[in-house]
């Protein structure tokens, strides 16, 4: 069983590849019912797949794990995580294991892939250039072919992850600032001259934080639900959505 979250498609691709290779069910946490109790098959693996946000697991994944439960004992089940990041993951595994502890779980192995960057919410951060996008995808596909047998064989202690040179500074200090200051929808706005009221932004928002739909101009709810995944920004077909001045003249990306 693979639980995944994906906003712009990188982690969705990864979850689908892992599900096909292991012949195990993949579950989007955005579609999963809250407080659901899952029944595991004998020797079924438990996987958690997500993009790294602020050098930590995204808030939506940690919130989901807080409501997650399993029937029976999980001690005999292999648990792993596979993460996507534009660059590095810091101490994301430590934060994930902290949440999994309430379930009596810990990751036996962790894997990460450098995928095209999607975070555009700070002045110097932008999407990757097309040649870098292609290179990252090719390298990730190559690495995944190496990771899959390790997951299939339930290997322990295998952690080929990109932690960065300063994982504690990135995850503990900068990650804390990210959670406290940058998880907000207040800077989002729509350029009325570009918006065609297609409803795509509302459809792709993983937290249902956008009021809109086909025929309506989108508005953000300001209900403390936004995780600044930028799915609305990246999927907008006419680049009509901006995040204050920070996204002006920046690129868009979603997995194709």
C-alpha positions, 0 to 999 in steps of 0.5 A: 500500500502506497500513500502519496501526495502530489501537487504538480505531478512529480510524486504522482509519477513516482507513486505510479511507477512504484505501484506498478513495480510492486503490484501494490495499491496506490492511494492519493491522500487527497482522495482518502477518507479521514480517520480511515483504518486500513487493512494490510495484506500479509507481508504488504509494504507500506510506502509514503511518497511525497514532495519535500516542502521547506526541507520537511514532509508537506503539512498535508502528509503529516496531517494525514498520518495523524489520522491514519490507522491500521488493523492489526500489528504493523511490526512485520510490514516493511515501511519506506518513503520515496521523496521528490525534491527540487534539490535536497530533503534535509531532515525530512526522514526524521520528521516523517519518522516522528509522525509515524511513531504514533503508529508504531512505524518507522521507515526501514529505508528512504529514497529521494529523487531530484525532480524539476523544481516547482517552488516559486514563492521566494525571490530567487527561486524559479522553475528549472530551465527546459534542459535541466528539467529533462536532465533531472527526469532522465537521472531520476528514471535511472535512479528509480530503476536502481531503487525498485529492486531494493524496495521489492526485496525489502532491504533495510538501511538503504538510504540514498538520499540528498540531505544537503550540507546543512540539513539541520539549518534547512529543516529545523530553522528555515523549515520552521520559518517556512511553516510559520510564514509561508504557508499562506494564500494571502499573496495569491491573485488573479489577472482578470485580463488573462483568466478565462474562468476555466476552473482548473486552479480550483480543480487541482487545489489539493486542499479545496482552498479555491472557490471557483470552477468553470465559468467563475473567477477564482478566489482563495478562501483564506481559511489557513488551508493553503500549503503553498504547493503552487498547483494553481499557479503551475496548472493555469493555462494562461499564467493568470495567477500570481503570488504577489510580486514573487512569481512575476516573469517566472516559469511554470511546471507540472509533470507531463 
